[in-house]
């Protein structure tokens, strides 16, 4: 049965690209970044050209805020071991894609990359991680500072604020304990539910616009197909994982058996060299008399 509210990844793919729904994105980003965010519009990218029957579970959304900063929101449901590198690729692409030919490097826009993942990515106990690029003195252990002129040029007070910033949200690590308004959003991202009393920015819009029952019949059918596709993809991923584990177990068993045979053979060779007869070697190793005789022929020892 579909949950009361629409999943955020489907909404990002089908609804949040509409300007009238920017308030939802603005609320989420404002709570995450701890500042009021105003979305000016979406940036052109391949990810904004999804087909209606698109079954890929990855969702990308590129936006620009009122400060002219570029914001990437990526949502990933299926495990990817190299996802951290894909985050780097997407951010690097955003940095270069929107710099016009001939522009000075000072025109590079600040990029904020927000990744919402629904699988266990890397090791760590927290459910939200922030990544920044800081230049620290090797000997002084102090951060490199911008000059007054550079601060005016970049419109930023510190070096790390000019570089891309990463926010990694690992929904599977969230324990559903809500301590602040950001946790209200994480709860929604994980459970697709808005509890009574949620006061986070954007939650009012979520209640009104992401209620499954408010979807037109055709859109509700598409949403249900989307949920079915997610279940299918999860089943396929689980099947592949189990098959890989079984193949690995079979490989380990085969290698273990091979080593055991090699050890037994070496023991038999030592017994033969000590002058034991076939019956004695067989009793000491478990090998058949026929195998021992073949081994004698290989060693040319009768």
DOVODREN-977051 format. One record per residue (C-alpha): residue in one letter; x, y, z. Coordinates in steps of 0.02 Angstrom, whole numbers, plus 32768, in hexadecimal, padded with zeros to 4 digits. Example, Ala and Ser with C-alpha at 12.3 -4.5 7.8 and 13.67 -1.06 7.14 Angstrom:
% DOVODREN-977051
A82677F1F8186 S82AC7FCB8165 
% end
This chain:
% DOVODREN-977051
X800080008000 X804280AD7FD2 X8071811D8062 X801481BC8086 X8096822D8038 X80F482207F94 X81A881E67F9C X822282767F8B X828182267EFA X81E382157E91 X81B082C67EBE X825C83077E8C X824D82AF7DE5 X819A82E07DBD X815D83707E29 X81E683D77E7A X822484147DD1 X8187847E7DC8 X81A5852F7E0A X8104852C7E6D X814E84A07ED6 X81F784F27EF7 X81BE85167FA8 X81D7845F7FD4 X828B845F7F97 X82AB85077FE9 X826A84C7808F X82D7842B808A X837484898056 X8356851380D4 X834F84968162 X83E784378123 X845684CE80FF X841985328195 X83F085CB812D X835C860980C9 X836885C38019 X830A860C7F86 X830B85A47EE6 X831486127E4C X830185867DCE X833F84E07D8D X83DE84D07D29 X83E084787C82 X842C83CA7C8B X8410831B7C48 X83C082EA7CED X833283657CCD X82FC83077C32 X82B382697C80 X8232820A7C1C X818A81E17C68 X81B081277C66 X825F813D7CAC X828580AD7D22 X832F80E37D61 X832E80F77E1D X83AF81837E1E X836C82347E20 X83D082D37E01 X839083837E17 X83F9841E7DEE X83C284C77E30 X840285777E4D X83DD85D97EEB X83CA86947F05 X848686A47F25 X84AF865C7E7B X84F085BC7EC9 X84D185177E70 X847C848E7ED2 X847D83D77EA1 X840383607EF3 X842682A87ECE X83B9821A7F0C X83F481677EFE X839680CA7F33 X8406803D7EF8 X84B080167F43 X8545805A7EE2 X85F2803A7F2B X863B80CA7EC6 X85B181467EEF X862B81BB7F49 X868C81CC7EA7 X85EC81EF7E47 X85C8827C7EC2 X867282C37E95 X865082B17DDB X85A683067DE4 X85ED83977E48 X868183AC7DD4 X860C83AA7D3E X859F84307D8D X8639849C7DAF X867284987CFA X85CD84887C9D X858F85347CCC X863085957CAF X862485EB7C06 X86B785E47B8F X872D86747BB2 X86E986977C61 X876486B67CED X8770862D7D70 X872886A67DEE X8681868E7D95 X867885D87DCC X85DB85BF7E32 X85DB85757EDF X859584C37ED7 X853484717F63 X851C83B77F48 X849583607FAE X848E82A27FA3 X83FE823E7FEC X842781857FEB X83BB80F2801E X84448073803C X84D8805C80B1 X855D80CB8063 X860A80C280B3 X862A80AF816F X85F1812981F5 X856F813C827D X852181E28248 X849581F681C9 X84CE82A08187 X857F82C88152 X85C4836E8112 X865D837680A1 X86C284148083 X876A843D8034 X87DB849480B0 X889284C3809A X88E784A98141 X899884DC816D X8A0A84448176 X8A6984928206 X89F48517824D X895584AC823D X88F6854C8211 X88838562817D X88BA85C780E6 X8860866E80E1 X882286DC8053 X8865878C8041 X87EB881D804B X87F488307F8E X87CF87777F73 X873D87807FEA X86F2880B7F80 X871687AB7EDF X86CD87057F19 X864887527F8A X867986D3800D X86D586ED80B3 X8739864A80B3 X879285D98037 X872A853E8059 X8688859D8038 X86BD85B97F84 X86D784FF7F65 X865184797F4D X85FA843D7FE9 X85B283908000 X85208359806B X8509829D8077 X8466825E80C3 X846381A480EB X83AC8182810E X83CA80CE8145 X8431810E81D8 X83A5817E8219 X8353812F82B2 X82AF819082A3 X82D481F38341 X82A982A8831C X830E832D8377 X82FA83C58307 X82A584038269 X832D83BA81F8 X8307830F8243 X8251832A8210 X828D8333815C X82FD829A816E X826A823B81B7 X8202826C8120 X828D823D80A6 X829C819280F5 X81E5816A8118 X818081D6809F X8116820B8132 X80F482B28186 X80C982A1823D X805283148298 X80B083A582E3 X813883B0825E X816784688250 X8200846581DD X820784DE814C X81B0849480B5 X814A84158117 X80A9847580FC X80C484688041 X80F183AF8051 X804C838E80AB X7FEA83E98026 X804483BB7F86 X809483117FA6 X7FFA82BB7FE9 X7FDE82207F80 X7F2282367F89 X7F3082E07F36 X7F7D82977E99 X7F11828B7DFC X7EE481D87DD1 X7F6181CB7D42 X7FEF82107DAC X7FC3819C7E3A X7FCF81087DC2 X807B81437D8A X80B181567E3E X807780A67E69 X80D880647DD2 X817080C17E13 X815F806A7EBC X814D7FC27E65 X81EC7FE57E01 X8249800C7EA2 X82127F667EED X82487F0B7E4F X82F17F617E4B X830C7F3A7F03 X82E27E837EE3 X83597E7B7E4F X83E47ECD7EB3 X83C67E537F43 X83C77DBF7ECB X846B7DF87E7D X84B77E0E7F2A X84827D5F7F61 X84C17D117EBF X85697D687ED4 X85757D2D7F87 X854D7C7A7F52 X85D17C807EC9 X86507CC27F45 X86257C377FC0 X863A7BB47F37 X86E07C017F05 X871D7C007FB9 X86E67B4B7FD0 X873F7B187F2E X87DF7B717F61 X87D77B258011 X87BD7A777FC7 X884F7A917F51 X88C17AC37FE1 X88887A2E8049 X88B079B87FB9 X895A7A087FA4 X898179F7805E X89497940805E X89B3791E7FC4 X8A4D796B8016 X8A32790080B2 X8A2278658045 X8AC478927FEA X8B1F789F8091 X8AD877F580C9 X8B0F77A58025 X8BBE77EC8036 X8BC477A680E8 X8BA776F9809E X8AF376DA80D6 X8A8E7661806C X89ED768F8010 X897A7651809B X89D776B5811E X89D6775480B4 X891C773C8093 X88F87727814D X895B77C48175 X8913783580EE X886977EF80BB X88A277DF8006 X887377447FA2 X88F876C37F7B X88DF76E77EC3 X890377A17EDC X899D77767F41 X89DE77037EB8 X89C3778D7E38 X8A2278037EA9 X8AB177857EB5 X8AB8777E7DF7 X8AC2783D7DF0 X8B50783B7E6D X8B9F77A27E1D X8BA877527ECA X8B69769E7EDA 
% end
